[in-house]
Amino acid sequence: AGVVVIGGITRIGAVTAKLVPAMAIIYIAACLVVIGSHFSDLPAAFGAIINGAFTAEGVSGGVIGALIVGFRRAAFSNEAGLGSSAIAHSAVKTREPVTEGYVALWEPFIDTVVICTMTALVIVITQQHTVGGSDGVQLTSDAFASVISWFPYVLTVVVFLFAFSTMITWAYYGAKAASFLANESKVVLYGFKFFYLAMAVVGCTMNLSSIVDIADALLFIMAIPNLIGVYLLLPVLKRAVADYDRRLASGEIQTAKDALRNEPHRR
């Protein structure tokens, strides 16, 4: 992470950017294999998830606590509402900013709706959640191992790549924010990068639950001002989307498909 963050070796970052989607595809394929091997149990798995969420048993088991944990994990899953991913999306070059907003909508869908739902089904359908003794990624690993004995090794690589890319991405977010507050000061920019990497080393010596609690608290603090800003900017967003839709319907804006179709004629 230090080589990429401090040294600015973009090639490693570019390789990671290609590897992470590939790992996501491998992960989804493995989920489909496990779900396919227990296809007859799929209705029962959905039933168990629904019963656990909406029945009286779920409420008596502490639905409020489950919701709180759910919101915390959702923030880690797709960062929705935190304002951090907007920093990365703002770096794109486009004449129509609204289109990048539509692209950003895919993040929570792919990450949370597709990947996280598949993970939950894999755990429930293999009954690993009833075994006990494991949690987090170990629970997921045990669920895959019950069908694909060698997949935990692949899962280790997948988790590493996701974690490594997250470290690089969050370093970029923090560095851009610190640099902005300090009027693009190089001293502050690199000072933050060294501080970030130092905290990564400190984090390796801490208890995992303590790190997660600290991260949850900081993410919650991030969400408060961002959601206030989102609310205040809502009228601006509505006007921008309405204007884009109007120009798209009138033919003032070419879709990517139309642009490709017309390219040979321009040549």
Contacts in CASP RR format, 6 or more apart in sequence:
PFRMAT RR
TARGET T0000
AUTHOR 0000-0000-0000
METHOD contacts of the structure
MODEL  1
AGVVVIGGITRIGAVTAKLVPAMAIIYIAACLVVIGSHFSDLPAAFGAII
NGAFTAEGVSGGVIGALIVGFRRAAFSNEAGLGSSAIAHSAVKTREPVTE
GYVALWEPFIDTVVICTMTALVIVITQQHTVGGSDGVQLTSDAFASVISW
FPYVLTVVVFLFAFSTMITWAYYGAKAASFLANESKVVLYGFKFFYLAMA
VVGCTMNLSSIVDIADALLFIMAIPNLIGVYLLLPVLKRAVADYDRRLAS
GEIQTAKDALRNEPHRR
1 164 0 8 1.000
1 167 0 8 1.000
1 168 0 8 1.000
1 171 0 8 1.000
1 197 0 8 1.000
1 200 0 8 1.000
2 193 0 8 1.000
2 197 0 8 1.000
3 9 0 8 1.000
3 12 0 8 1.000
4 12 0 8 1.000
4 13 0 8 1.000
4 168 0 8 1.000
5 168 0 8 1.000
5 171 0 8 1.000
5 172 0 8 1.000
5 175 0 8 1.000
5 193 0 8 1.000
5 196 0 8 1.000
5 197 0 8 1.000
6 190 0 8 1.000
6 193 0 8 1.000
6 194 0 8 1.000
6 197 0 8 1.000
13 168 0 8 1.000
16 161 0 8 1.000
16 164 0 8 1.000
16 165 0 8 1.000
16 168 0 8 1.000
17 165 0 8 1.000
19 161 0 8 1.000
20 161 0 8 1.000
20 162 0 8 1.000
20 165 0 8 1.000
23 157 0 8 1.000
23 158 0 8 1.000
23 161 0 8 1.000
23 162 0 8 1.000
24 110 0 8 1.000
24 115 0 8 1.000
26 154 0 8 1.000
26 158 0 8 1.000
27 115 0 8 1.000
27 155 0 8 1.000
27 158 0 8 1.000
28 114 0 8 1.000
28 115 0 8 1.000
28 118 0 8 1.000
30 144 0 8 1.000
30 148 0 8 1.000
30 151 0 8 1.000
30 154 0 8 1.000
30 155 0 8 1.000
31 115 0 8 1.000
31 118 0 8 1.000
31 119 0 8 1.000
31 121 0 8 1.000
31 122 0 8 1.000
32 118 0 8 1.000
33 147 0 8 1.000
33 148 0 8 1.000
34 122 0 8 1.000
34 125 0 8 1.000
34 126 0 8 1.000
34 143 0 8 1.000
34 144 0 8 1.000
34 146 0 8 1.000
34 147 0 8 1.000
34 148 0 8 1.000
35 42 0 8 1.000
35 118 0 8 1.000
35 121 0 8 1.000
35 122 0 8 1.000
35 125 0 8 1.000
36 42 0 8 1.000
37 147 0 8 1.000
38 45 0 8 1.000
38 125 0 8 1.000
38 126 0 8 1.000
38 147 0 8 1.000
41 125 0 8 1.000
42 121 0 8 1.000
42 125 0 8 1.000
45 121 0 8 1.000
45 124 0 8 1.000
45 125 0 8 1.000
46 121 0 8 1.000
48 124 0 8 1.000
49 120 0 8 1.000
49 121 0 8 1.000
49 124 0 8 1.000
51 57 0 8 1.000
51 58 0 8 1.000
52 58 0 8 1.000
58 66 0 8 1.000
72 216 0 8 1.000
72 219 0 8 1.000
74 80 0 8 1.000
74 112 0 8 1.000
75 81 0 8 1.000
75 82 0 8 1.000
75 216 0 8 1.000
75 219 0 8 1.000
75 220 0 8 1.000
75 223 0 8 1.000
76 215 0 8 1.000
76 219 0 8 1.000
77 108 0 8 1.000
77 111 0 8 1.000
77 112 0 8 1.000
77 116 0 8 1.000
78 85 0 8 1.000
78 107 0 8 1.000
78 108 0 8 1.000
78 111 0 8 1.000
78 112 0 8 1.000
79 85 0 8 1.000
79 107 0 8 1.000
80 107 0 8 1.000
80 108 0 8 1.000
80 112 0 8 1.000
81 223 0 8 1.000
81 226 0 8 1.000
81 227 0 8 1.000
81 230 0 8 1.000
82 219 0 8 1.000
82 222 0 8 1.000
82 223 0 8 1.000
82 226 0 8 1.000
83 222 0 8 1.000
83 226 0 8 1.000
84 170 0 8 1.000
84 173 0 8 1.000
84 222 0 8 1.000
85 104 0 8 1.000
85 107 0 8 1.000
86 104 0 8 1.000
87 172 0 8 1.000
87 173 0 8 1.000
87 176 0 8 1.000
87 177 0 8 1.000
88 169 0 8 1.000
88 172 0 8 1.000
88 173 0 8 1.000
89 100 0 8 1.000
89 101 0 8 1.000
89 103 0 8 1.000
89 104 0 8 1.000
92 100 0 8 1.000
94 100 0 8 1.000
96 244 0 8 1.000
96 253 0 8 1.000
97 240 0 8 1.000
98 240 0 8 1.000
98 241 0 8 1.000
98 244 0 8 1.000
99 244 0 8 1.000
119 140 0 8 1.000
122 140 0 8 1.000
122 143 0 8 1.000
122 144 0 8 1.000
123 129 0 8 1.000
123 139 0 8 1.000
123 140 0 8 1.000
123 143 0 8 1.000
126 143 0 8 1.000
126 146 0 8 1.000
126 147 0 8 1.000
128 134 0 8 1.000
128 139 0 8 1.000
128 142 0 8 1.000
128 143 0 8 1.000
128 146 0 8 1.000
129 139 0 8 1.000
131 142 0 8 1.000
134 141 0 8 1.000
134 142 0 8 1.000
137 155 0 8 1.000
137 159 0 8 1.000
140 155 0 8 1.000
141 151 0 8 1.000
141 152 0 8 1.000
141 155 0 8 1.000
141 156 0 8 1.000
144 151 0 8 1.000
144 152 0 8 1.000
144 155 0 8 1.000
145 151 0 8 1.000
145 152 0 8 1.000
167 200 0 8 1.000
170 196 0 8 1.000
171 193 0 8 1.000
171 196 0 8 1.000
171 197 0 8 1.000
174 192 0 8 1.000
174 196 0 8 1.000
175 189 0 8 1.000
175 192 0 8 1.000
175 193 0 8 1.000
175 196 0 8 1.000
178 188 0 8 1.000
178 189 0 8 1.000
178 191 0 8 1.000
178 192 0 8 1.000
179 185 0 8 1.000
179 188 0 8 1.000
179 189 0 8 1.000
179 192 0 8 1.000
181 188 0 8 1.000
182 188 0 8 1.000
182 189 0 8 1.000
203 211 0 8 1.000
244 253 0 8 1.000
247 253 0 8 1.000
248 255 0 8 1.000
254 262 0 8 1.000
END
